[in-house]
Amino acid sequence: MTCSRHILAVSLAAAFALVSPGVARPEPLEVPLPKPAPTCDRKDFRVVLDVGHTADSPGAMSARGTGEYNYNLRLAKRLEEMLISAGFDKTVLLVTGGPGKKSMYVRVARANKLSADLLLSIHHDSVPKKFKQEWEFNGKQEVYSDRFKGHSIFVSDRNMKRKESLAFASILGNQLALRGLQYTPHYTESFMGKYRRTLLDVEAGVYRYDTLFVLKKTRMPAVLLEAGSIVNRDEELELGSPARQVLIGAAVVDAVESFCLAQTKSAPQILQSARRARRVRHRRAPKKNEVAAPAVTWRPSSSAY
């Protein structure tokens, strides 16, 4: 009984000490609050959507006789609509006119005056003449090639923001791949001759094309997207459909969002945000018994022909 009373007394004394004035209390633990995640300032991030070619110089001709410019304009307008809807209010649609060579100087000058954060040039592709065949469509002789299809992405090492250009290109390529779209690896093949390109990112399908005027002369990160081959009869129909345009648009919006977010980080982290783009300085055609990198789907850039 005496022992029980003693335990009770000690317990009461301890409890009293915790609430008694003048008795030191333990400092409360300070739990650090998580830092807010960096966000992309969409309303101030400006994307320039460059519509490749002009009405006077329409670029490649599709399998059904439609100029590339029409496809470029339709896709660029879709991208503009989707980017603005996503909050990128300063998105600019860059449309130029006149002869092709003169228009390149005009588009670069206009883009550089816009103080943009990113330029994406929109194109659709063709193939060299030796791969084309004739067919009749709507009573007219047209040319096509169903042998090759797929998209490709280009950057220039002469762009003053070449690292950032490659970062966005890799992000975009990965976003397109996530949506089931495949790029073409055939720019690496020897039969491309002078149009053969170095594959910088094997996973995302990003090529180095230093002499593309709109890429090397603009003073912001700049990327050219060949959305697909319009001389391939099946892919031409797909590229002209709202469904494909929205699919590409969703990839572009997500890529722009990721790239915009990367700008809030330190410069060395920008390339990391591109999922460690793999550079291959001189990619050759595989030798016998070697496994070739991704599936065969090549078309050369319409900008090169």
Beta strands, then each sheet from edge to edge (+ up, - down):
strand 1: 47-51
strand 2: 92-94
strand 3: 118-125
strand 4: 133-137
strand 5: 140-144
strand 6: 152-155
strand 7: 198-201
strand 8: 206-208
strand 9: 222-229
sheet 1: 2+ 1+ 3+ 9+ 6- 8- 7+
sheet 2: 4+ 5-
end
